[in-house]
Amino acid sequence: MNYNFSVLLDTSFFIRLLNKYDPLHGNAKDYFKFFLENGIKLKISTISIAEYCVGGDFSDLPLKNLQILPFNYDHAIRTGEFARIMFNNYKNIKIPVEPRAIIPNDAKLFAQADIDPAISYFVTSDTRTINKTRKLLNHGLKIGFKIIDIHQPYNKQFGLLDL
């Protein structure tokens, strides 16, 4: 079966996929295989590449299976909207806005997923992203994608029997 959508894979997904000792490695590998076998287009942001390269090597990323999504001005404008809501709702966190705000990468990645009409899912294992940031954005903006938490096996996520 071929699905007609794309997924944006988060840095945390690649960290799990490329570390066979990580507790979520099996789930990440199963999702990756499922996506490839079902014609789901896999995208990686240039932001995730930068994050991954902090502790990993660029050449480790499975780039032949990925479309690289550059961060552009449309993404930047939408990021500003997401970050404004995030800053306004983080009541317990003091984020210095002057002289320059530091925009969370989550906001940038969400903007990319939201702007690209082909992206249906943002795939991550980052529980902070799953539990906090998405809730904050739901209070202020409609977003055009869903989050897949790889803590849940792919077959449960997509309602498939594990035969």
C-alpha positions as CSV (number, residue, x, y, z in Angstrom):
1,M,0.0,0.0,0.0
2,N,1.3,3.5,-0.8
3,Y,0.4,6.4,1.3
4,N,0.3,9.9,-0.3
5,F,1.9,12.0,2.3
6,S,5.3,13.0,3.8
7,V,6.7,12.9,7.3
8,L,9.2,15.3,8.8
9,L,11.6,13.3,11.0
10,D,12.9,15.1,14.1
11,T,16.5,15.0,15.3
12,S,15.5,12.7,18.2
13,F,14.2,10.2,15.6
14,F,17.6,10.0,14.0
15,I,19.4,9.7,17.3
16,R,17.3,6.7,18.1
17,L,17.5,5.2,14.6
18,L,21.3,5.4,14.4
19,N,22.1,4.2,17.9
20,K,21.4,0.4,18.2
21,Y,21.8,0.6,22.0
22,D,19.0,3.2,22.4
23,P,15.8,1.8,24.0
24,L,13.7,3.2,21.1
25,H,16.0,2.0,18.4
26,G,13.7,-0.8,17.4
27,N,10.7,1.4,17.2
28,A,12.6,4.0,15.1
29,K,13.9,1.3,12.8
30,D,10.4,-0.2,12.4
31,Y,8.9,3.3,11.5
32,F,11.7,3.9,9.0
33,K,11.1,0.6,7.4
34,F,7.4,1.1,7.3
35,F,7.7,4.5,5.8
36,L,10.1,3.3,3.1
37,E,8.0,0.2,2.2
38,N,4.8,2.2,1.9
39,G,6.2,5.0,-0.3
40,I,5.9,7.6,2.4
41,K,8.3,10.5,1.6
42,L,10.8,11.1,4.4
43,K,12.0,14.6,5.0
44,I,14.8,16.0,7.2
45,S,15.1,19.7,8.0
46,T,18.4,21.5,7.7
47,I,17.8,22.4,11.3
48,S,17.7,18.7,12.3
49,I,20.9,18.2,10.4
50,A,22.6,20.9,12.4
51,E,21.3,19.5,15.7
52,Y,22.3,16.0,14.8
53,C,25.9,17.1,13.8
54,V,26.4,18.5,17.3
55,G,27.0,14.9,18.5
56,G,26.9,12.8,15.3
57,D,28.4,12.8,11.9
58,F,26.6,14.1,8.8
59,S,27.7,11.0,6.8
60,D,25.8,8.7,9.3
61,L,22.4,10.1,8.2
62,P,20.5,8.0,5.6
63,L,20.4,10.8,3.1
64,K,19.7,8.6,0.1
65,N,16.3,8.0,1.6
66,L,15.6,11.6,2.7
67,Q,14.5,14.8,1.1
68,I,16.4,17.7,2.7
69,L,14.0,20.6,3.6
70,P,15.9,23.9,3.8
71,F,14.7,26.6,6.2
72,N,13.4,29.5,4.1
73,Y,11.6,32.9,4.6
74,D,8.1,31.4,4.7
75,H,9.2,29.1,7.5
76,A,10.8,32.0,9.3
77,I,7.5,34.0,9.2
78,R,5.5,31.1,10.5
79,T,8.2,30.4,13.1
80,G,7.7,33.9,14.5
81,E,4.0,33.1,15.1
82,F,4.7,29.8,16.8
83,A,7.5,31.3,18.9
84,R,5.3,34.2,20.0
85,I,2.7,31.7,21.4
86,M,5.4,29.6,23.0
87,F,7.0,32.6,24.7
88,N,3.6,33.9,25.8
89,N,2.6,30.6,27.3
90,Y,5.8,29.5,29.0
91,K,4.8,31.1,32.3
92,N,7.6,29.5,34.4
93,I,10.4,30.1,32.0
94,K,12.1,33.4,31.8
95,I,13.2,33.8,28.2
96,P,15.2,37.0,27.5
97,V,13.6,38.7,24.5
98,E,15.9,41.7,24.5
99,P,18.1,42.4,22.7
100,R,17.4,39.3,20.7
101,A,15.1,36.4,21.1
102,I,16.4,32.9,20.8
103,I,13.8,30.9,18.8
104,P,13.4,27.3,19.9
105,N,14.2,24.8,17.2
106,D,10.9,23.1,17.9
107,A,9.1,26.3,16.6
108,K,11.2,26.2,13.4
109,L,10.6,22.5,12.7
110,F,6.8,22.9,13.4
111,A,6.7,25.9,11.0
112,Q,8.4,23.8,8.3
113,A,5.9,20.9,8.9
114,D,3.0,23.3,8.8
115,I,4.0,25.2,5.7
116,D,4.7,22.1,3.6
117,P,1.2,20.8,2.5
118,A,2.6,17.3,1.8
119,I,3.8,16.8,5.4
120,S,1.1,15.1,7.5
121,Y,3.2,14.0,10.4
122,F,6.1,15.3,12.6
123,V,7.9,12.2,13.9
124,T,9.7,12.5,17.2
125,S,10.6,10.8,20.5
126,D,11.0,14.1,22.3
127,T,8.5,14.0,25.1
128,R,8.8,17.7,25.8
129,T,7.8,18.4,22.3
130,I,5.0,16.0,22.5
131,N,3.6,17.0,25.9
132,K,4.2,20.7,26.1
133,T,4.9,22.5,22.9
134,R,2.1,21.0,20.9
135,K,-0.4,21.8,23.6
136,L,0.8,25.4,23.6
137,L,0.4,25.7,19.9
138,N,-3.0,24.2,20.0
139,H,-4.1,27.1,22.2
140,G,-3.2,29.7,19.7
141,L,-2.8,28.4,16.2
142,K,-4.2,25.7,14.0
143,I,-1.5,23.4,12.7
144,G,-1.7,21.2,9.6
145,F,0.1,18.2,10.9
146,K,0.0,15.5,13.6
147,I,2.7,14.3,15.9
148,I,3.8,10.7,15.9
149,D,5.4,9.6,19.1
150,I,7.8,6.8,18.4
151,H,7.4,5.5,22.0
152,Q,4.3,3.9,20.4
153,P,5.0,1.1,17.9
154,Y,4.2,2.0,14.3
155,N,1.6,-0.7,13.9
156,K,-0.4,0.8,16.8
157,Q,0.0,4.3,15.4
158,F,-1.4,3.2,12.0
159,G,-3.9,0.6,13.3
160,L,-2.1,-2.4,11.7
161,L,-2.1,-5.9,13.0
162,D,1.2,-7.2,14.1
163,L,1.3,-10.5,12.2
